[in-house]
Amino acid sequence: MNKKFEKLGFYPSDILLPANADMNKWAVVACDQFTSEPEYWEAVEKQVGDAPSTFRLILPEANLKAPNVDEYIDNINSSMDKYLKEDVFKTLKDSLIYIEREQSDGRIRHGLIGMVDLDTYDFTPGSGALIRATEGTVLDRIPPRAKVRRNAPIELPHVMLLIDNPEKTVIEPLTAAASSMEKVYDFDLMQNGGHIRGYKLSDAQIDAVADALEGLCSDEAMQKKYNVSGEKPLLFAVGDGNHSLATAKACYEEQKKGLTPEEYLKLPARYALVEVVNNHDDALQFEPIHRVVFDIDGEKMMEEFKKFYPNAHEGEGEGHTIKYNYAGKKGVITVPDPKVQLAVGTLQAFIDDYLKKFGGEVDYIHGDEVTVELGDKKGNIGFLLPAMGKEQLFKTVMADGVLPRKTFSMGHAQDKRYYIEARKIRG
């Protein structure tokens, strides 16, 4: 294992790729997408047919509560064993893969596939780990996912980790060098997923990535970006797939029981395959997730908001500004001197308190127009939140521990990660 990565919690990996498959049928979108659209997954199944495909190696969350879910999981593990025995895979030894993903908007997102050490990841709010969750982890979402992973011989990642690299020193140098790199795949993704290309890094490029990542961990970098010194560095923030990574961690902790450190540190399950993306990649867009509260009195709710934040005032000003609308009325309210980093945190704290005291339900909405339309309906209120700036993500995780739930969305469903690479997680 490359010693240069030891302090980074991120390593090159033995990466499995299909040796001879129709890649358009092989790659399918992350399992947590299109959960309310079974017709999407039916179309995928029809397109795949009997061809080798990651569709046979994952459980779409649309099927997570199916009565025969255990049978689904058994079939997944059997397919994994079958693919391994039939040499469906080839192995890229000790490798990193640079990828260029064309999204539905035509932009190119740049990423780096490698593996992370789960001993350097912690989803506990306020953790000082190198790899941290950005949003609160819902613990009861882990057990059903663990059922899939527990006996699986291989893993397929849809986890995306972000690095805070405004100088673009880690991934972007590979973009300029791509034309001279070894291409490992280049194909259109099914179901309007865009296009993707993958390139294997040379040894020199791998070393350069390690050096650049180490530079992000320095105290000088921490002072420059976050105005802190002497604190544990935050190198990777989970941008997507937090519960998948938390599940990998939980399954690794299960395997560790009864083993000595010498034994469990050698477990393949100690690591998880991920894609690393620069938070400052031009293709990465953060969109706000708004709130609509149902079965309430809008007038009363805004009165309670002002009681909850006695210094709040109508109109825009210094602090956190939140737009609202109900029953044909609309306005803006400002909370000066907020105690948390983001307006969504200020709003969510109030909503949670209000619902506990007075009842009602909250939903998390994408899009301004839908939020306003729902908010204007009788018994509802809509809250429009400002978009979170990219520069706020790492600062907020360091200051507040995690972001409030449903803070931001990264792109459309068809732009999420597709399963392509795999990795053995059992000896």
HELIX and SHEET records of a PDB file:
HELIX    1   1 LYS A    3  PHE A    5  5                                   3    
HELIX    2   2 MET A   23  TRP A   26  1                                   4    
HELIX    3   3 PRO A   38  VAL A   48  1                                  11    
HELIX    4   4 THR A   54  LEU A   57  5                                   4    
HELIX    5   5 GLU A   61  ASN A   63  5                                   3    
HELIX    6   6 VAL A   69  LYS A   85  1                                  17    
HELIX    7   7 LEU A  118  THR A  120  5                                   3    
HELIX    8   8 LEU A  139  ARG A  141  5                                   3    
HELIX    9   9 ILE A  142  ARG A  150  1                                   9    
HELIX   10  10 GLU A  172  ALA A  177  1                                   6    
HELIX   11  11 ALA A  178  SER A  180  5                                   3    
HELIX   12  12 ASP A  203  LEU A  216  1                                  14    
HELIX   13  13 ASP A  219  TYR A  226  1                                   8    
HELIX   14  14 ASN A  242  LYS A  256  1                                  15    
HELIX   15  15 PRO A  261  TYR A  264  1                                   4    
HELIX   16  16 PRO A  268  ARG A  270  5                                   3    
HELIX   17  17 GLY A  298  PHE A  308  1                                  11    
HELIX   18  18 ALA A  343  PHE A  358  1                                  16    
HELIX   19  19 ASP A  368  GLY A  375  1                                   8    
HELIX   20  20 LYS A  390  ASP A  400  1                                  11    
HELIX   21  21 ALA A  413  ASP A  415  5                                   3    
SHEET    1   A 5 PHE A  10  TYR A  11  0                                        
SHEET    2   A 5 ILE A 108  ASP A 117 -1                                        
SHEET    3   A 5 ILE A  97  GLU A 102 -1                                        
SHEET    4   A 5 HIS A 195  LYS A 200 -1                                        
SHEET    5   A 5 GLU A 182  ASP A 188 -1                                        
SHEET    1   B 7 PHE A  10  TYR A  11  0                                        
SHEET    2   B 7 ILE A 108  ASP A 117 -1                                        
SHEET    3   B 7 TYR A 271  ASN A 278 -1                                        
SHEET    4   B 7 MET A 160  ILE A 163  1                                        
SHEET    5   B 7 PHE A 236  ASP A 240 -1                                        
SHEET    6   B 7 ILE A 131  ARG A 132  1                                        
SHEET    7   B 7 TYR A 121  ASP A 122  1                                        
SHEET    1   C 2 SER A  13  PRO A  18  0                                        
SHEET    2   C 2 PHE A  89  SER A  95 -1                                        
SHEET    1   D 2 VAL A  28  VAL A  29  0                                        
SHEET    2   D 2 TYR A 418  TYR A 419 -1                                        
SHEET    1   E 2 ILE A 154  GLU A 155  0                                        
SHEET    2   E 2 ARG A 423  LYS A 424 -1                                        
SHEET    1   F 6 HIS A 313  GLU A 314  0                                        
SHEET    2   F 6 LYS A 329  VAL A 335 -1                                        
SHEET    3   F 6 HIS A 320  TYR A 326 -1                                        
SHEET    4   F 6 ILE A 381  LEU A 384 -1                                        
SHEET    5   F 6 PHE A 286  PHE A 294 -1                                        
SHEET    6   F 6 GLU A 361  HIS A 366 -1                                        
SHEET    1   G 6 HIS A 313  GLU A 314  0                                        
SHEET    2   G 6 LYS A 329  VAL A 335 -1                                        
SHEET    3   G 6 HIS A 320  TYR A 326 -1                                        
SHEET    4   G 6 ILE A 381  LEU A 384 -1                                        
SHEET    5   G 6 PHE A 286  PHE A 294 -1                                        
SHEET    6   G 6 PHE A 408  MET A 410 -1                                        
END                                                                             
